[in-house]
Amino acid sequence: MFLIISSLLFFVYFKVQQVRSTGPMAKRWYGTKGSITVGIFFISFAINSYLNLLSSVAAVIALLFFVYGIANLYFGLKQHKEIAPHAKKEAETMEKAATQRSN
């Protein structure tokens, strides 16, 4: 239950950060983090529902949620790995520009 609630809180945090960020790569970077947390949410929700309900219908629904969560987690991690260097470079560039403006 803790993992379900914390993953939803992190999802909201990353979506707010995505809206507040200025660079396009930073927006995509926070979006991929949000996708990872949604994947964790669906996986933990599927495990929780299967353990608590213990019926065949719950097992099928839990399996669908689990597969969807794994897909979100996999593609989110894959995109995060691709975008992270670009987002870091963009952040450094924006930081340099901000320090040059303040001088």
N, C-alpha and C positions, 0 to 999 in steps of 0.2 A: 504494500500500500504506500509506503514511503517513496518508493521509486516512481510510482505512478504520479503522485502529487509533485514530487521534485522535478520530474521531467516536464510536466505541464508548466511549472513556474519558470524553468529555464527556457522553454519554448516561448513563453510570453516575453521574457527578458530579451532573447535574441531577436524577436520580431520588432520590439521597440527599438533596439539598437540598429536594426536594419533600416528602419524608417528614419532614425536620427542621423545616420552616417551620410557623409557627403559624396564620397567616391563610389564609382560603379563597382569596383572590385570589392570594396569593403561591404557594400550592400549584398553582393553575391556570397561573400564569405560568411556573413551573419545568416544569410538564407540557408547555406549548407549546414551551419550549426543547428539551425532550427529544424532542418530535415532529420538530422541525426537524433535530436531529442524527441521528435515525433516517432521515429523508429523505436527508440527505447521505450516510449510510452506504449506503443502498440504491442511490443513484445511483453512487457511487464503486465499489461492489461490482459493479454491472452493467457499468460501463465496463471494470473490471479483468478480469472474467470473459470479456467479449467479446474483448478484445485478446489474452488468453492462450490461450483455447480455440479460437477461430476455426472453429466448426462451426455447422451450421444449428440444432441443438438448443440450443447455447449462446447463439445469437443470439436465439432465441425466449424463453428463460429470462431473458436479459439485458434484453430489451425489457420483459418483465413486471416485473422488478425496477426498471427505470428508470421506468416509468409509476407504479408504487407509490411510489417515492422522490419523484417529482415531486409526486404527490398529497399525500404527507406533508409535504413542504416547503411547498407552496402553502397548505394548510389550517393548518399550524403557524404560518406567517408571518401569515396572516389573523387567527387567534385571538390571536397575540402582539400584533398591532397594536391589537386591541380591548381586551385585558386590561391592557396595560402602564399606561395612565393610572390605572386602578382599583387596580392593585397598588402603584403609586407613592403614591397617596393613602392606601392602607391602611398602607403602611410609615411614612409621615409621621405618621399618627394613632397608630400603635403606639409610635413613637419619642417623641412628645409625652407619651403615657401613661407611658412608662418614665421620662422625666425628671421628671415630676410625682410619681411614686412615690418617686424617690430624694431629692427635696427634702423 
